[in-house]
Amino acid sequence: MALWGSSFAILRSLLGGAAATPLALVAVRMAIASGLLLGWLAATSPGRAQLRGLRGELLRDGLFVGGLLGAGFLLQIEGLQRTTASRSGFLTGTLVVLTPLIEFAFFRKRPALPALLGVLLAFIGTTALSAPWSGASRSTAVGDALTLGCAAIFAGQIVALGRVARKHPVLPLLLLQLVTTGAMAAVAGPLVETQHFSGSGRLWLLLLYLAIFTTLLAFGVQTWAQRTLPPVRVALISALEPVFAALWAALFIGERLTGRELAGGALIVLGVAVGEAGAALRGRVPAG
């Protein structure tokens, strides 16, 4: 979550400095991450065997969850240039309440009481952080709406990945997600923006960080973790992302948190703690 949180401030600084247009950033970021992962797989015999297995159910599932991930990325990056890094992180965090709703709507799966309590606390905290009722939010309304759309799609991606991750090896499934996201950005980019990519040394350095740490490592850990963790717990842990986004934004680009925003962040942390502690206690209670 700390790595994902750092991406908001980095991307906002790149967009604000006109280093590159939004979808060009996503396309190049995913191309770098996909190329590194493909090279890693091609370098070993087990990896080459996994590449040869990219067909059938694995291909279908990877393209589906990758399509959701790509759609979420496109909405998020377009929203980020119209709102602040902190608000983008906070609003993306609403996936914590959308995930159990999607899981219940499609699969009639009721989350455990500790998870529900944690989700409620995290949602209240996210609401306090974003403060959609305030006058200051009017200038960021379009960006906020796009970001809320991305949160809904990311919640769907978490639910879908929870259904397919345990059936497939981690790295090929991750590769399909990254390639699909990059391809979607590359196709959509020329249609919605006049593309620009400065190619400066600073841009390439930051993109390398984003590709390795906030893409390969972060999404690789998510794909691996969802082989065992239920989607609601993954979403609850993800609620820490906006807190880290706000901290990195304050450190890197000088965005400052008000007392209300700090209180909201504390509620998010409390919600995660309640949900995780409740899940741990339930796991220690013998069945029956």
C-alpha positions in Angstrom: 0.0 0.0 0.0 2.9 2.3 0.7 4.3 1.7 -2.8 0.9 2.2 -4.4 0.3 5.4 -2.4 3.6 6.9 -3.7 2.4 6.6 -7.3 -0.3 9.3 -6.9 2.2 12.0 -6.0 4.7 10.9 -8.7 2.1 10.8 -11.4 0.5 14.1 -10.3 4.0 15.8 -10.5 4.6 14.4 -14.0 1.1 15.5 -15.2 1.5 18.9 -13.5 4.9 19.4 -15.1 3.6 18.4 -18.6 6.3 15.7 -18.8 3.8 13.4 -20.6 0.1 13.1 -21.3 -1.8 10.7 -19.0 -2.4 7.7 -21.2 1.1 7.9 -22.7 2.4 7.5 -19.1 0.2 4.4 -18.5 1.2 2.8 -21.9 4.9 3.3 -21.3 4.8 2.3 -17.7 3.0 -1.0 -18.5 5.3 -1.6 -21.5 8.4 -1.4 -19.2 6.8 -3.6 -16.6 5.6 -6.2 -19.2 9.0 -6.2 -20.9 10.8 -6.8 -17.6 8.5 -9.6 -16.6 8.6 -11.2 -20.1 12.4 -11.2 -20.0 12.4 -12.8 -16.6 10.1 -15.6 -17.7 11.9 -16.1 -21.0 15.3 -16.4 -19.1 14.4 -19.6 -17.3 13.1 -23.0 -18.3 10.0 -23.0 -15.9 9.3 -19.5 -17.1 9.3 -20.5 -20.8 7.0 -23.4 -20.0 4.6 -20.9 -18.3 4.7 -18.7 -21.4 3.9 -21.7 -23.6 0.9 -22.3 -21.4 -0.7 -18.8 -22.1 -3.9 -20.1 -23.7 -7.3 -21.5 -22.9 -8.8 -20.6 -19.5 -5.6 -18.8 -18.3 -5.7 -16.5 -21.4 -9.4 -15.8 -20.9 -9.2 -15.1 -17.2 -6.1 -13.0 -17.6 -7.6 -10.8 -20.3 -10.8 -10.3 -18.3 -9.1 -9.2 -15.1 -6.6 -7.2 -17.2 -9.4 -5.5 -19.0 -10.9 -4.4 -15.6 -7.5 -3.3 -14.4 -6.9 -1.3 -17.6 -10.3 0.4 -17.5 -9.6 1.4 -13.9 -6.2 2.8 -14.7 -7.6 4.8 -17.6 -10.3 6.4 -15.4 -7.8 7.0 -12.6 -5.1 8.7 -14.6 -7.6 10.9 -16.4 -9.2 11.8 -13.1 -5.8 12.5 -11.5 -5.1 15.4 -13.8 -8.4 17.0 -12.7 -8.0 16.6 -9.0 -5.3 16.5 -6.3 -3.1 13.5 -5.5 -4.6 13.3 -2.0 -8.2 13.4 -3.2 -7.5 10.8 -5.9 -6.0 8.5 -3.3 -8.9 9.0 -0.9 -11.6 8.5 -3.5 -9.9 5.4 -4.9 -10.1 4.1 -1.4 -13.9 3.9 -1.7 -13.3 0.5 -3.3 -13.2 -0.8 0.3 -17.0 -0.4 0.6 -17.8 -1.2 -3.1 -16.0 -4.6 -3.0 -18.3 -6.3 -0.5 -21.3 -4.8 -2.3 -20.2 -6.2 -5.7 -19.4 -9.6 -4.1 -22.8 -9.7 -2.5 -24.6 -8.5 -5.6 -23.0 -11.1 -8.0 -22.3 -14.0 -5.7 -24.6 -13.5 -2.7 -21.6 -13.8 -0.4 -22.0 -12.0 3.0 -18.9 -10.6 4.5 -18.1 -11.4 8.2 -19.1 -8.9 10.9 -15.6 -7.7 11.7 -14.9 -7.1 8.0 -18.2 -5.1 7.7 -17.3 -3.0 10.8 -13.9 -2.3 9.4 -15.4 -1.4 6.0 -17.8 1.0 7.7 -15.1 2.7 9.7 -12.9 3.0 6.6 -15.7 4.3 4.5 -16.5 7.0 7.1 -12.8 7.9 7.1 -12.7 8.1 3.4 -15.7 10.3 3.3 -14.2 12.6 5.9 -11.0 12.8 3.9 -12.6 13.6 0.6 -15.4 15.9 2.0 -17.6 16.0 -1.2 -20.0 18.4 0.5 -17.4 21.2 0.8 -17.2 24.2 -1.6 -13.6 23.3 -2.4 -14.6 20.1 -4.0 -16.5 21.9 -6.9 -13.3 22.6 -8.9 -12.4 18.9 -8.8 -15.9 17.5 -9.4 -15.1 15.9 -12.8 -11.8 14.4 -11.6 -13.5 13.1 -8.5 -16.3 11.5 -10.6 -13.8 9.8 -12.8 -11.9 8.6 -9.8 -15.0 7.2 -8.2 -15.7 5.3 -11.4 -12.2 3.9 -11.3 -12.8 2.8 -7.6 -15.9 0.8 -8.7 -14.0 -0.9 -11.5 -11.0 -1.7 -9.2 -13.4 -3.2 -6.7 -14.7 -5.4 -9.5 -11.2 -6.4 -10.5 -10.4 -7.4 -6.9 -13.5 -9.6 -6.8 -12.8 -11.1 -10.2 -9.1 -11.8 -9.4 -10.2 -13.5 -6.2 -12.2 -15.9 -8.3 -9.4 -16.8 -10.8 -6.0 -16.3 -9.0 -5.9 -19.6 -7.2 -6.5 -21.5 -10.5 -3.4 -20.1 -12.4 0.3 -19.5 -11.8 1.0 -15.9 -10.6 3.5 -14.6 -13.1 1.7 -15.4 -16.4 -1.6 -14.1 -14.9 0.2 -10.9 -13.9 1.8 -10.6 -17.4 -1.6 -10.8 -19.1 -3.0 -8.1 -16.8 -0.1 -5.7 -17.5 -0.1 -6.3 -21.2 -3.8 -5.8 -21.5 -3.7 -2.6 -19.5 -0.8 -1.2 -21.6 -2.6 -2.1 -24.8 -5.8 -0.4 -23.7 -3.8 2.8 -22.9 -1.9 2.7 -26.2 -5.2 2.3 -28.2 -7.2 4.8 -26.2 -4.5 7.4 -25.9 -4.5 8.9 -29.5 -8.4 8.9 -29.4 -8.8 11.1 -26.2 -5.6 13.2 -26.0 -3.0 14.9 -28.1 -0.1 12.7 -26.9 3.1 14.0 -25.6 6.1 12.2 -24.0 9.1 14.4 -23.2 11.6 11.5 -22.8 13.6 13.4 -20.1 16.0 11.5 -17.8 13.8 12.3 -14.8 10.7 11.0 -16.6 12.4 7.7 -17.4 13.8 7.3 -13.9 10.3 7.9 -12.3 8.7 5.5 -14.8 11.3 2.8 -14.0 10.4 3.2 -10.3 6.6 3.0 -11.1 7.1 0.0 -13.4 9.2 -2.0 -11.0 7.9 -1.1 -7.5 4.3 0.1 -7.9 3.4 -2.2 -10.9 5.5 -5.4 -11.0 6.0 -5.8 -7.2 2.7 -4.3 -6.0 0.4 -6.1 -8.5 2.5 -9.2 -8.3 2.0 -9.3 -4.5 -1.8 -8.6 -5.0 -2.1 -11.5 -7.5 -0.2 -13.9 -5.2 -2.1 -12.8 -2.1 -5.5 -13.2 -3.7 -4.8 -16.9 -4.1 -5.7 -17.2 -0.4 -7.2 -13.9 0.9 -10.9 -13.2 0.3 -11.6 -10.0 -1.8 -13.1 -8.1 1.2 -9.9 -8.4 3.2 -7.8 -7.4 0.2 -10.1 -4.3 -0.2 -9.8 -3.5 3.5 -6.1 -3.6 3.4 -6.2 -1.4 0.3 -7.9 1.2 2.4 -4.5 2.1 3.7 -3.6 3.3 0.2 -5.2 6.8 0.4 -3.4 7.4 3.7 0.0 6.7 2.1 -1.1 8.7 -0.9 -1.7 11.8 1.3 1.6 11.3 3.1 3.6 11.0 -0.1 1.7 13.9 -1.6 2.7 16.1 1.4 6.3 15.0 1.2 6.9 15.1 -2.5 4.6 17.9 -3.8 3.7 19.9 -0.8 0.0 19.0 -0.4 -1.1 19.5 3.2 -3.7 17.7 5.2 -6.3 19.5 7.4 -7.4 18.3 10.8 -10.5 16.7 9.2 -8.4 14.9 6.7 -6.0 13.6 9.4 -9.1 12.4 11.4 -10.4 10.6 8.3 -7.0 8.9 7.8 -7.0 7.7 11.4 -10.5 6.2 10.9 -9.2 4.3 7.8 -6.3 2.9 9.8 -8.7 1.9 12.6 -11.0 0.2 10.1 -8.2 -1.9 8.7 -7.0 -2.8 12.2 -10.6 -3.8 13.3 -11.1 -5.9 10.2 -7.7 -7.6 10.3 -7.9 -8.3 14.1 -11.4 -9.7 13.7 -10.3 -12.0 10.9 -7.3 -13.2 13.0 -9.6 -13.9 16.0 -12.1 -15.8 13.9 -9.3 -17.9 12.5 -8.2 -18.9 16.0 -11.7 -20.0 17.1 -12.3 -23.7 16.5 -15.2 -24.6 14.3 -18.3 -25.6 16.2 
